[in-house]
Amino acid sequence: MTFDEPRLLWLLIVPALMLLLWMRQLRLRRRDAARLVAARQLPNPERFPFFGDALFWLSLIAATALLVMAVAQPKVVTSLVRTGGADVIILLDGSASMHVTDVQGDRWQRAVRFLRVLGDSLSWQSDRVALTLFAHIATPQIRLTSDPNTFFFFLDHLAEKSPFRLEDDTSWDTNIALGVTWGLRIVEKDEEIRGPTENARLFVLITDGQAWSGTVEESLMAARRKGVPLFVVGVGTEGGGIIPDPKRTALDASPPVFSRLDRASLRTIATAGNGEYFELDRGSDIDLSTQLIDAARRRAASTRTEPVLQDVYWQFLAVAAALAVAAALFLHDRLDLWIQVGVAAVTFAVVASILR
């Protein structure tokens, strides 16, 4: 046990002197009781309580000692069990194909609804999340953070449509390789600022797919070297739909661009990234979020126990108050009892005024 204010412990001299005085008075009481029994001749032997009212004073002395120790702010060393959390780096596809309406709303809105459920499933104590968007280019949105307000703030502002406009040529490409590369940059920047972490990292790629390419393979190799698996969440349907094109006119002879979920490519990417493939609307979003977070935590550092200092002053105060109340049970004189009740009421009023 340690104390934040050890200089106040000298006040224990007061209850210590009171205890010595109490022991002296108890010895005198026992001597007087023995003399009285020897001097008086009665038909039945007279009995005197061993302590009498002395237990009242002993309880008050103990309560005083505990109160002094509580004021000194005691702390004890306890064991705190810690488990590694999850660092979830979300790579969200914002390309033109995410505007296809083959799911409720469109693919982008469906992905954002899932991210809300994922955010609600995180503990936000040891878990952290990061977010980067990509199309032909990538735009990181959130560094690794354990602040849920930051995450949900971005989701609120991204809920309706992707920041990549359909009018921009850079929106008409799904560069998964660049998304993974920027995810690795987020990891490296976090290590540079905060140092190594015991959290397990996990890439969560949410997209409607892309044909396999060597560029993607290179980025996945870099992720494997960093020890970050890539879990893929597909959004869309195999039936697909037409990508809305604001530049298209009625005179255009070329057919509209059609997009469908590229399930085969996404499974290949998940396998190459040492992860798994999931798909929205094949189950509940809660179950999918739980599977992703559990997958990350299984890779986290094993449970460890570390010593921490814990305040215990309130336990000392509680025991002191209990002893003060119990002391009244040893009083036999009604006047003394009312005096103690009055003193307790005044003490409570003073303490209450201080705590306001």
N, C-alpha and C positions, 0 to 999 in steps of 0.2 A: 504494500500500500504506500502511496505517495500523497503529498499534500501540495496544493497550489499556493497556499498561504501558511507555510510551516511556522512563521514568526508568531502566529496567533496561538500556537500550541502551549505557550507558557501559561496561558490562562487555566490550563489543567491543574495548576498549583492550587487553585481555589477548591475544586471538588476533592482534590487529594487531602488538603487540610481538613475539609469538612468530614471526609471519611475517617481520618484519625480521631477527630472529635467525636464522631458517631461511635467508634469502637470504644472510646473511653467511657462515654455515657452508657453504653450497653453493659460494660463491665461493672460500672457503679450500680446500674439497675439490678443486675444479677446478685451483686453483693448485698444490697439493701433488701432484696426479696428473700435471700437466705437468712439474714438476721431477723427479719420479721417472722418468718416461719418458725425459727428457733425460739423466739421470745414469747410468742403467743401460744396459749394452750386452748385448743378447740376440740370438740368431739370428732369432727371430721377434718382431716388434713387440708389446709388451705392451699390452693394452687394459683400460681401467677403465670400468665402467658410468658413464654421465653423472650419474645421480642416486644410485645405490646405495640405502642405507637412507633417504635423504632423502625419498623419496616416502611412506614410512610416516609421518614427522612432518608432511608437508604434508597428508596425509589427516586426521590427528588435529586439526590446526589448523583445517581447513575444518569438520570435525564440531563442534568447539568453538564456532566462530562461528555455525553453524546452531542449535546448542543454545541459545545466548544469545538469538538472535532468536526461537526458539520460546517461551522463557520470557517474552518481552515480548508474547506473544499477538498475532501479526500477523493482519491482515485485509486482504482484497483486494476491490475493487469488481467485482462480476459482474452480469450481466444476468439478471433474472428475468422470464420470460414469464408474464403473467397473462391469463386469460380470464374474462369475466363469468360468474357462476353463475346459478342459477335460484332464485327465490322462489316456492314453490308454496303457494298458499293454498287449502286443502281446505274445501269447503262440503258437509257431509255431512247428507243428509236423515235425520231421526230420527223422522218421523211414523209414525202407526199403520199405514199401508200398507206400511212397511218390515218388518212382522212377517209378511207373506204368505210362504208356503212353496212358491212356484212355482219356486224355485231350491234348490240344495243348502243345507240348514239353513233359512235364511230370507234375505230380501233384505238385512237389516242385517248378518248374519254374513257373507254373501257380499261385501258392500262392505268390511268390515273386513279380510277375507282379502286383498282386492286392495290395500288400503292398506299392508299389511305388505310386499307385493312392491314397491310404489312406494317405500317407505322403504328397502328393500334396494338399490334401483336408484340412489338419490341418492348423490352423492360425500361429502356432509357436510363438505366442506372449504370450498367456496365456495357450496354449495347450502344453502338454508334452507327450512323448512316451517312452516306454521301450520294450525290446525284449528279450525273452528267448526261447531257442530251447530245444526240448525233444525227446527222443526215450525211451529206457529202462532207460537211465540216462538223466539228464537235464544239460544244459550248458547256464547260463545267458550270454547274449551278451552286452546289453546296460541297464544301470540304467536309471531312469526317467530323461529325458533331454528335453530341449526346443531348442536344437541345431539341425537343419535339416541336417547339414553336417555330423554329427556323424551317424545319422540314415541311410542316403543314402550311406555313406561310407560302412557300413556293408552290405547293400543290393547289392552294386556293387560286393562285394567279396563273396556273397552267391548266386549270380544269377544263376549260372550254375548247381550246385549240392549241396546237403546237406553235412555238415561237418561230419555227421555220415556215415562212409564208409560201403558199403554192405559186405565187408570182415569181419567186426567186428560183433561178436555175439550180442553186445549191441544195434545194429541197428534194430534187428528183434523183436521189441516190441514197443507198443505204450502206454506209461505210462502217461496217461492224469493226473492222480492224482498227480504225481511228478511235472508235468508242472504247475499245479495250486498251489502246495505248494511253488514252487520257485517264482511264481508270487506274492504270499503273502509275501515272504521274501523281494522281491524288494520294496513292499509297506512299510513294517516295517523298512527297512533300510533307505528309504527316510524320514520317519517320525523321525528316530533317528538323521539323519544328518541335515535336514532342518526344522523339526518341523511340526505341523499340516498344512494342505493345504486346501484351499477353493475349489480346483478343484474336480470335480466328477471323481471317478475312475471307470474303466471299463476293464474287462478282455475280450480279443478277442481271442478265441481259433480257430485256423485254422488247420483242420485235416481231414482225411478220415474216422475216426470213430474207435470205440472200443466197445466191449460188455460191458454192465453195470456191475459194480462191487461195493462191499461195500467200497473198498478203495477210489474210486472216490467219493462216497457219503460223506465220512468223510471229504475229502478236500473241497467239495462244501459247507458243513456245516460251515467249518472254514471261507470260503469266505463270506457266508451270515452273519456270526457274525461280520465280518469286514465291512460289508456294500458294498461289491464289487460284482456287478452282473456279470454273465458269459454269454457272447454272443458267439454263435458257428457259424463258417463259414465252411460249408462242401465243400470239393474239391474232385473231382472224379465223376464217373458215377456208376449207378447201374449195368451196363454191366460189369464194371471192366476190369481187365487185369492181366497178369502174372507178378509177381515181379521178376526182373532180379536177378539171383544168380550167381556171378562169381565163386563160389566154385563147382557149379553143373557141372557134366561131362555127356558125352553121355552114360556112363555105369550105371548111377543112375536109379534104378528101381522105386523109389518113384516119384509121380507126382509133377510137379512144383507147387509152392505156388501161389494161386490165391487170388486177393484182389478186393473188390468192396466197394463202398461207403455205410457205415452203417448208413443210414439216420435215422432209428428208434432210435438207441442208441443215436445219436447226438441230436435228438429232446428231448429225455428224459433228457439228461444232461443239455441242455439249460433251460428246464422247472425247473429242480431242482436247477439250479443256478440263478433263478430269472431273466433270460435273454430271448433271442429270438434265433431262428434258421434261418440262411440264407444259401444260397448255391451259389457258383460261377457259372457263365454262365446262371443263370436264369434271369438275368437283367444286366444292365451296372455296371461296377466296380465303376463308379462315384456315381451312385444312392446308391449303397450299402455302400460306404464310408460315404456318407452324412447321411444315416440312423444311422450308428453306432455313428458318432460324435454327431448328434442331440440327440440320446438316452443318451449319457453321459452328455451333457450340460443341459438336462432337469433335471438331478439330481444334478446339480451344485448349489452353493450358489446363492441366489437371487441377482438381480441387486442392487448395493449399490452406494451411492455417497459419495465421500470423498474430502476434500479440498486439493488443491495443489497450489504451487507457480509457477507462469508463468512469464517469462521475457517479459517486454513490452517496453524495451528501443528503439527497432526499430520503434515502433509506435510514440514515442516522436520525434525521428529523422525525421520521415516522415512528421509529422505536422510542425516541425521547418523548414524543407526545403520548404514546401508548403507556409508557412508564409513569408519566405525570398523571394520567387519568387513573391508572391502576393504583397509584399511591393513595388516592382518596378512599379506596376500599379498606385501608388499614386504620382509618380514623374512627375513634369511638365517641369523640366529643362533637356534638352537633354544631357548636359555635366554630370550632376549628374547621369543620367541613364547609360552612358558609364562607368563612374567610378565604379558603382555597378556591371556591367557586368564583368569588369576587376577583381575586388575583388573576385567575385564568381568563375571565372575561376582559379585564383591562389589557392583559397581554395580547389576547386575540385582536382587540381593537387597534392596538399600536401596530402590530404586525400587518394587519389589513391596510392601515393607512400608509404604511411604508411601501407596500406592494402596488398601490394604485399608480 
